[in-house]
Amino acid sequence: MTMADFEATPRKWGNSLGIIIPQEVVEQEGLVLGKKVRFIVVNESMERIKNAFGSLHIDTPTEQIMREIDEGWDD
């Protein structure tokens, strides 16, 4: 499975919303009419969560944390 990333603004399409998939993505992913495509929707609040990953800074070395986790398991 491959995955492309692009932003689109939903627009009114009858009683629904629709997006336009850029031609570059269509070609890259080999999209054709009638072939199912899975979309993952990431809104602004989820974007903030995504940006938070990797932002935690700990002064304790990883080795020390792992030793502390392992303490008591051999008893």
N, C-alpha and C positions, 0 to 999 in steps of 0.2 A: 504494500500500500504506500503510495506517495502522498505528499501533502503540500498544498500551496497556501500561502498566506497573503490576503489582500483585504483592504477595507472597502466597504460599499455603504451607501446611504439608501435604506429602504424607501421605495416609492409606492404610491397607491396603484394597485392593479386590481380593478373590480372591487370586490369586498375584502381583498387580501393585500398583502404587501409583497413587493418583488424586488430583487436586486439584479444588477447586471454583472455577469462574470466577465472580466477582461479577456480579450482574445488571447493574450499571452498565456493566461492560466488555462484557457480552453485547450490550446495547442499543447502546452506543457503536460497537462494531465490526461490528454486524449479524450476529452469529453465529447459525447455525441448525443443527439436527440434520442430520448427514450432510455438512456442509460442512467441508472440511479446514482446519485451523488449524496454523500453525507456531509452536512454542515455542522460546525461547532460554533455556537454563538457566544462571543465574549463581549459583554457590555463594559461600560466604563468602571463600574464597581469591581468587576472581576479583574480588570486591567490593573487596578490598584493592588489587589491581592497578588497578582502575578509579579508585579514589581517589588513586592515585599520579600519574595523569596531571595535568599542570599544576602539580605540586608542585616542579619543578626551577626554582631561581632562579639566574640568571646575571647577573653585574654588567656584562658586556660588552654594549654596545649591539648590536642586531640588525644595523644597517648595517655595523659594523666586522666582525662575524662573516661577513656576506655578502661583503665585500671580500676577506677572508682566504680564503674558499672560492674566489673567482674568480681569485686570484693564480695565474699560471702557465698559465692556459687560453688566453691570447692569443699565447703564444710560438710 
